[in-house]
Amino acid sequence: MSEPQAPAFRRAVVALNGGPSDERIVRLVAEHARHTKAELIGVHVVEIDWTLPLDSDIAGRSEEVQRVLDAAEAVAEESKVRLEPVLLQARDVGAAIVDEAVERAADLLVVGLPYRKRFGGEFAIGRTIPYILQNAPAAVWVVRDPISEEPR
Amino acid sequence: MIGGRRPLQGRKPGDRRVRLERPHAPYFRYTGRGQLTAREAASAPTTPAGRMWASIRGFFVGRPLASEDELGERLAKKKALAIFSSDAISSSAYATEEILRVLILGGAAAMAFGLEISIAIAVLLIAVAVSYRQICIAYPGGGGSYSVSRRNIGRTVSLVAASALLIDYVMTVAVSTSSAVEQITSAFPILFDERVLIGVVAIGLITLGNLRGLREAGNIFAVPTYLFIGSAMLMIAVGTFRIVVLGEGASYGPELRDQVTGTIQPLTAILILRAFAAGAVALTGTEAIATGVPAFKPPEAKNAATTLAVMALLLGILFIGLTFLAVNFGISLIEVPVKQTVISQVAHEVYGDGVPFYLFQAFTALLLFLAANTSFNAFPRLLAILAADDYMPRQFALRGDRLAYSYGILVLSSLAAGLIVIFHGETHLLIPLYAVGVFIDFTISQTGMIRHWLRERSPGWRRRLSINAFGAALTATVAVIVTSVKFFDGAWLVLVLIPVLVGLMSFIHRQYDLQAAELRVREEGLLPGPHREQRVIIPVNGINRAVVQAVNFGRAMTRDLRAVYVTDDLDEADALRARWERQLPDVPLVVVESPYRAMISPVVAYLDILDQAWPPDKEAPLTIVVLPEYVARHWWDRLLYNQTSKRLKSALVGREHTVIADVPYRRGH
């Protein structure tokens, strides 16, 4: 028997950052989920500044925030897979994603990584993905955006 | 909502998060800046009666499809051939019979011309098919001859083409259904008296199938078409083998041979022309593919053109083959004691009296029922194109739950069922009305294509132009022949109906034009706010919560408001006035005494005198009649309330410078 291309999963939490990588990762996970009939949960976290109460009415009113989840749901539907959209407000994005994955008993966490450089030209991974890699109990897929330009 | 939601604790102290509800999510999806797309739940009915109707409809027609599913509903070539070609292919089942029905008058010598006539019709078929392939490619938007002539000839001619097509599509349903019923009654004569009922029920079932959408209709209808094609081809092969190789076959009986002696040549020539005209019904349905190009999967035009070529090839083989067998087996018409169709006699001759014969009859009947289906696709599509161009009511351009043009489908089935009832399901009574329109249509479309090529002058235009010119000349000749030989048998009716329909469509177009001119707003510059004065009139029945809510609504709009109380009891009016002045002193109350107890007319008359009293040098004000309305809790108690308001509303609808505003009062508001 041949090795499967990707490990099977039952329930995956897909972290959505509202960027162009969302469509790519949802499509990728949905294609796998379609064959395994796995559940997909799309999570978008709005980071709330410490100056505001955590439950202040920020994300609920934002059309842009809602669009992130609606677009992900539509992409999953195109692959004939249902994605449950979840909108969170939290102080720390990484912690909220990991906690949601734990609560949902997800066995896969998928995050997109935009290809960004720090001032000075060094690749910047940010702080959310390292946090997830260190703390998520489930398997983690990190899908990096393609490099649009050849590095000099 | 958020305020009441307790933050969820994370694994580490301080890691807390709030999960937000998304109330829009079941009903809408944000798809762009300031743009929402409704989901299925938002389109679902909200009342119990509406939900019940929707579930009944869902059971018969299927669940609603989203517009984005349209591409999935498109047809692959195999299904499209079954859907759009069943009409043309099925005409091979009765075209031979129509030829022989005429030739029989000339005896056996004339009957022998059957094969030559069918070959001549097949040549005509090739010319028409080649020409329509060009139309598919040049006009991928569909609409066939209507679109071609509208673009290249002019409005009136295009409407003539559309009218001719519409008539022919209705006739196709009526003729093919009644012919299918004849196939059944040929095999089971006991059902002869029920032919009208069988025909109407069959149309109902095909209607239902089409309301379920194009792809499902394709699934339902594809199998019988291919079964007929397969079994008919087998029959032709076996029959031809027996005639050509085994030397079997028969000549016409002595009663037909005896007629030969007195046959006069000119009479035979006329008979042959008539037979040609009768057999030309074989070409009906050829244009359907060009009308429905957008129903094909991409590349639409190429797929449609290929399907058209396959259809013409199959039809040609079937038609010539069946006529060859009929002539060589010496088959003529049997009308008594029960009609036996020519194709059923040919099948009987080839397959004998066993199961294959009954199977073939069943396939033929099924195909003939499905031939109607071609029209069910083409007719609503043409109506939709006409509606989009404002020549038909706009509802015909709306697609139903299953992406089918439901209104067009229902109109077509009603008209065709009506024809079956009126003509008692007799095919030969319907045939004279048939095929007249289609040749007018062929001629118009090919003439349009000549002008198309002259204008476009794209590579190979000379060759294409000559194909269309040849086709136009040929079909114009056939149109004249068909119309003249069938004129007194009923074709005159078509010639009357076409101008009537053209007139109707022109009238509809003019009405829409007038409306558009009335509603047009200039495209440049800012549109100013209201500049007319407004006044509010509130008919009241006393002081209650509904009235107070209506008065407050009026107060928000203007200071010029007054309440009107119509009564025949002045004591009651005095009591109301006393209370009104105490509780609503800023709103004048006008009491209209109505000694004849009328409630509506005095209000209208009061509005009239207000208008007349307005200074003639000032622009007339906008009168807003605010109607307090109590919202009933149950469907049955709606009868108890607001009856006067409803009557007043009917009296005021359409009144100049008047707006009616309902202010509903709901319990607890």
HADDOCK unambig.tbl for C-alpha pairs under 7 A between the chains (distance, minus, plus):
assign (segid A and resid 55 and name CA) (segid B and resid 2 and name CA) 5.77 0.50 0.50
assign (segid A and resid 55 and name CA) (segid B and resid 3 and name CA) 6.07 0.50 0.50
assign (segid A and resid 55 and name CA) (segid B and resid 18 and name CA) 6.34 0.50 0.50
assign (segid A and resid 56 and name CA) (segid B and resid 2 and name CA) 6.96 0.50 0.50
assign (segid A and resid 57 and name CA) (segid B and resid 2 and name CA) 6.46 0.50 0.50
assign (segid A and resid 60 and name CA) (segid B and resid 20 and name CA) 6.67 0.50 0.50
assign (segid A and resid 66 and name CA) (segid B and resid 30 and name CA) 6.79 0.50 0.50
assign (segid A and resid 67 and name CA) (segid B and resid 30 and name CA) 5.11 0.50 0.50
assign (segid A and resid 67 and name CA) (segid B and resid 31 and name CA) 6.57 0.50 0.50
assign (segid A and resid 70 and name CA) (segid B and resid 29 and name CA) 5.65 0.50 0.50
assign (segid A and resid 70 and name CA) (segid B and resid 30 and name CA) 6.12 0.50 0.50
assign (segid A and resid 87 and name CA) (segid B and resid 19 and name CA) 5.86 0.50 0.50
assign (segid A and resid 87 and name CA) (segid B and resid 20 and name CA) 5.48 0.50 0.50
assign (segid A and resid 88 and name CA) (segid B and resid 17 and name CA) 6.41 0.50 0.50
assign (segid A and resid 88 and name CA) (segid B and resid 18 and name CA) 5.46 0.50 0.50
assign (segid A and resid 88 and name CA) (segid B and resid 19 and name CA) 4.57 0.50 0.50
assign (segid A and resid 88 and name CA) (segid B and resid 20 and name CA) 5.90 0.50 0.50
assign (segid A and resid 89 and name CA) (segid B and resid 17 and name CA) 5.55 0.50 0.50
assign (segid A and resid 89 and name CA) (segid B and resid 18 and name CA) 5.06 0.50 0.50
assign (segid A and resid 89 and name CA) (segid B and resid 19 and name CA) 6.56 0.50 0.50
assign (segid A and resid 90 and name CA) (segid B and resid 16 and name CA) 6.24 0.50 0.50
assign (segid A and resid 90 and name CA) (segid B and resid 17 and name CA) 4.44 0.50 0.50
assign (segid A and resid 90 and name CA) (segid B and resid 18 and name CA) 6.45 0.50 0.50
assign (segid A and resid 95 and name CA) (segid B and resid 15 and name CA) 6.39 0.50 0.50
assign (segid A and resid 96 and name CA) (segid B and resid 17 and name CA) 6.14 0.50 0.50
assign (segid A and resid 99 and name CA) (segid B and resid 10 and name CA) 5.43 0.50 0.50
assign (segid A and resid 99 and name CA) (segid B and resid 11 and name CA) 6.44 0.50 0.50
